[in-house]
Amino acid sequence: MTVEKGVDWGTTGPAPDDLVVVHTDAEARAAVASARDAGRPLPALGLLGGDLARTLGGGRPGGRGDDAARLRESGSLATVDLGIATIDGVAHPFVAHLVARRSWWRGRVVAVMNAQFVGRWDVAPRAHPGDGRVDVLDGDLGPGDRWKARSRLPAGTHVPHPGIRQARAARWEATFDRPTPIRLDGELVATARHVEVTVEPDVLRVVV
């Protein structure tokens, strides 16, 4: 069942037998990548933490996403989208976000969001991992605007901003002037000039 922002989603009950419990987005991505590389079906992921979990209302210490036993016995199960980033011809899955930047303080910064959050920052307030699209924020702000945007990121009030281009798309690509570090789900995976992102909708089962 595709998830839509602001709409009740999922079913509650015992988790699938193939559930893999993960604590971070990076762990989730690793589980997905391992299955894809081996040609196996994607496992269901029990989300105990990370930005994807937080977007779906889980992953809070002491709250919904904190108890692995609860996930297995009576969690909420739904299917969400998976991002695929093709970097220099190599495809990499990601569950929450792609961030391309050389520095937070100067130069172009791009966030391609399947989830809403990057850590404590509400980067893409309209994003949701079940709409078949990624939310893209692309900007190269001056020092003053960059400081202001950074201070507003926790509340998600950095957008709209005339210096931050926003788009929602099932496919996105960009070419950078210089080789740029590319981070998927918080981990550096490559340095590249060209990146393409596509969305595989409604393929990843998650439990929160």
ABEGO torsion letter per residue (X at the ends): XBBBBGBBBEBBEBBBAABBBBABAAAAAAAAAAAAAAGBBBBBBBBABEAAAAAAGBGBBGBAAABAAAAAAABBBBBBBBBBBBBGGBBBBBAABBBBBABAABEBBBBBBABABBEABBABAABBAAAGBBBBBBBBBBAAAAAAAAAAAAAGAAOBBAABBBBBBABBBBBBABBBBBBBGGBBABBBABBBBBBBBGABBBBX
